[in-house]
Amino acid sequence: MKPLWRSGCTLAFAGLLLGALYAQRPFRQYPSVEGYEQDPLPRDYQRPAEWSFARLMYPPGPLDGYYPRFQGPWQEGLSLWTQDYPRADRALADSVKRLTRVDARSVEQPVNLDDGDEVYNWPWLYAVQVGEWGLTEPQAKKLRDYLLRGGFFMADDFHGSEEQAYFEKTMKMVFPDRPIVDIPDDDPIFHTVFDLDERYQIPGAEHLNTGFKKDGRVARWRGIYDDKGRIMVAISLNSDIGDSWEWLNNPRYPLRYSDLGIRLGVNYVVYAMTH
């Protein structure tokens, strides 16, 4: 049976948590397109928790310029869904543990929408470089059902008009009748833990000199709402939030970007768990 999350019912979710834990796929670590060696696993990586960083696995799309360089299926990593992975995931998870009372797991969980009911075990889902993904019609249908059941999806790290147009086209497969809109400053998602009225563009580590990528000069914080006014999809256009987590402890990456990125991520997690 698929877990069913509803707006504002964290107690109901807690009641479903035990059953969901038994249904979850075992943790597995994949190779990353970043090319760095895999970090040692935290000592407590096998400990169940209230929240986990669930990372969406996806096939390559027509704008994906990386995939032909690598060998192997996207289901086994070495695809753009592993950008910033797993360092970004674990950095945010550690921040959630430090800055909130959410019981966060120390390691991430890659999730494949084609893998039966697996996605329904994870109330918070993240995808990187969604302007270059290859979301399929069946995957879009599964994602729509997941979101309408109370799931939350953070879509990050896509830049410029071409990637924006392609992402919006694919999201029409998910929600043909729901618009993507700018999230107003007074929305609770910007005030769950930190007040984030002042937000600025967060560039990736490779674009610090210009401050932007392609023609994406202006950061946009956008979303898709359900019928009750809950954000189902939180979209960071023209910013690379994942890099701000990945390079959190690197002195060459500006602290001001990681500071905002971590606060955004923490707010999104707490919002997802309480709305």
ABEGO torsion letter per residue (X at the ends): XBBBBBBGBAAAAAAAAAAAAAABBBBBBBBBAAGBBBBBBBAAAABBBABBBBBBBBBBBAABAAAAABBEBAAAEGBAAABGOAAAAAAAAAAAAAABABBBBABBBBBBAABEAAAAABABBBBBGAAABBBBAAAAAAAAAAAAAGBBBBBBGBBEAAAAAAAAAAAAAABAABBBBBBBAABAAAAAABBBABBBBBBBAAAAAAGBBEABABBBBBBBBBAAGBBABBBBBGBBAAAAAAAAABAABBAAAAAAAAAAAAAAAAAAAAX
